[in-house]
Every structure is written in structure tokens, then in C-alpha cells.
Amino acid sequence: MKKTSTPSFVLEFALAVQPEEASVMAGRFEAGCRSFNAVLGDELKALDLMRQSKQWQNARALPLKLKVVAKHFLARLVRGHARAVVAAKREPGYPANACLQNPPDLCVGML
């Protein structure tokens, strides 16, 4: 993290609570920490597996220009799928979940 040129200060105050409230708060804080660490651990494992995948290695080998084009194409694809889902809900007689059952690339043409 970049160090800021302006001075900053952190001021901490002790929280005045009853002993019963302190034990409840400590338990909830501990539960929150454990939940956070469990989710973080799972996501870090998924990130590691993603980085080991062949598709990730191939994408990393692409030139930057192709990565930008692919990023914009994917964004358009996702927006198109969202529009197709909304349109499907408006059309009478159209199965409301048809777009949700198909991959996005099949639904983009339905706009």
C-alpha cells in the first residue's frame, strides 16, 4: 500500500460494556473471524486451482490486446444474457426459464 504524504492518526477508545455483553461480543467476534478465515481459505484454494488450470495458463500467454478484446466480448455477452432474461419474462407465451437453462452464448441471439 502506498504511503500517503499527509499525516494521519488512529485513535482508539475502549468500549465500555457490561461483562455479559463483553462475553457475547467476544463470542460473536470469534465466530466471525472463524467464518471469514474459512471462506478465505476456500477461496484461496479455488484461486490456486484456477491458476494451475490449463485455461488460465493459455489466457496468461495471450497478448494484452487480445485480453482486452476478450474482456469486452465477455462483458457484452453477460449484458446480452441479462437483457435476454428480462425480455423473456416480458414476452407472453415464452417460457420464463428458457434463457436460464441455456448458456449465455445461445441466449444473446434472442434479443
C-alpha positions as CSV (number, residue, x, y, z in Angstrom):
1,M,0.0,0.0,0.0
2,K,1.3,3.4,-0.9
3,K,2.3,5.7,1.9
4,T,0.3,8.9,1.9
5,S,2.1,12.2,2.1
6,T,-0.5,13.7,4.5
7,P,-0.2,12.8,8.2
8,S,-2.9,10.5,9.6
9,F,-3.7,9.3,13.0
10,V,-5.6,6.4,14.6
11,L,-7.3,7.0,17.8
12,E,-8.7,4.0,19.8
13,F,-11.2,4.2,22.6
14,A,-12.0,1.4,25.0
15,L,-15.6,0.2,24.6
16,A,-17.5,0.4,28.0
17,V,-19.7,-2.7,28.2
18,Q,-21.1,-5.0,30.9
19,P,-19.3,-8.3,31.5
20,E,-22.2,-10.3,30.0
21,E,-22.2,-8.1,26.9
22,A,-18.4,-8.5,26.6
23,S,-18.6,-12.3,26.6
24,V,-21.3,-12.2,23.9
25,M,-19.4,-9.8,21.8
26,A,-16.2,-11.8,22.1
27,G,-18.0,-15.0,21.1
28,R,-19.6,-13.3,18.1
29,F,-16.2,-11.8,17.1
30,E,-14.6,-15.2,17.3
31,A,-17.4,-16.8,15.2
32,G,-17.0,-14.0,12.6
33,C,-13.2,-14.5,12.5
34,R,-13.6,-18.2,12.0
35,S,-16.2,-17.8,9.3
36,F,-14.1,-15.2,7.5
37,N,-11.0,-17.4,7.7
38,A,-12.9,-20.5,6.5
39,V,-14.3,-18.6,3.4
40,L,-10.9,-17.0,2.7
41,G,-9.2,-20.4,2.9
42,D,-11.7,-21.9,0.4
43,E,-11.4,-19.0,-2.0
44,L,-7.6,-19.1,-1.9
45,K,-7.7,-22.8,-2.7
46,A,-10.0,-22.1,-5.6
47,L,-7.7,-19.3,-6.8
48,D,-4.7,-21.7,-6.6
49,L,-6.6,-24.4,-8.6
50,M,-7.7,-21.7,-11.2
51,R,-4.1,-20.6,-11.6
52,Q,-3.0,-24.2,-12.2
53,S,-5.6,-24.8,-14.8
54,K,-4.7,-25.1,-18.5
55,Q,-7.2,-22.4,-19.5
56,W,-5.6,-19.9,-17.1
57,Q,-2.1,-20.7,-18.5
58,N,-3.4,-20.2,-22.0
59,A,-5.1,-16.9,-21.1
60,R,-2.0,-15.6,-19.4
61,A,0.0,-16.4,-22.6
62,L,-2.3,-14.2,-24.8
63,P,-1.0,-10.8,-25.8
64,L,-2.5,-7.9,-23.9
65,K,-4.5,-6.6,-26.9
66,L,-6.4,-10.0,-27.2
67,K,-7.0,-10.0,-23.4
68,V,-8.7,-6.6,-23.7
69,V,-10.8,-7.7,-26.7
70,A,-11.8,-10.9,-24.8
71,K,-12.7,-8.9,-21.7
72,H,-15.0,-6.6,-23.7
73,F,-16.6,-9.5,-25.5
74,L,-17.3,-11.3,-22.3
75,A,-18.8,-8.1,-20.8
76,R,-21.1,-7.8,-23.8
77,L,-22.0,-11.4,-23.6
78,V,-23.0,-11.1,-20.0
79,R,-25.0,-7.9,-20.6
80,G,-26.8,-9.6,-23.5
81,H,-27.7,-12.6,-21.4
82,A,-29.2,-10.3,-18.7
83,R,-31.2,-8.5,-21.4
84,A,-32.4,-11.8,-22.8
85,V,-33.6,-13.0,-19.4
86,V,-35.5,-9.7,-18.8
87,A,-37.0,-9.9,-22.3
88,A,-38.1,-13.5,-21.8
89,K,-40.0,-12.5,-18.7
90,R,-41.9,-9.9,-20.7
91,E,-42.9,-11.9,-23.8
92,P,-46.3,-13.7,-23.5
93,G,-46.1,-17.4,-24.1
94,Y,-42.3,-17.6,-23.8
95,P,-41.0,-20.0,-21.1
96,A,-39.7,-17.7,-18.4
97,N,-36.7,-20.0,-17.6
98,A,-35.6,-20.8,-21.2
99,C,-32.7,-18.4,-21.2
100,L,-31.7,-19.6,-17.7
101,Q,-31.4,-23.1,-18.9
102,N,-29.3,-22.3,-22.0
103,P,-25.7,-21.0,-21.9
104,P,-25.4,-17.2,-22.4
105,D,-23.9,-17.5,-25.9
106,L,-27.2,-19.2,-27.0
107,C,-29.4,-16.5,-25.4
108,V,-27.6,-13.5,-26.9
109,G,-29.3,-14.1,-30.3
110,M,-32.7,-13.9,-28.7
111,L,-32.6,-10.1,-28.2
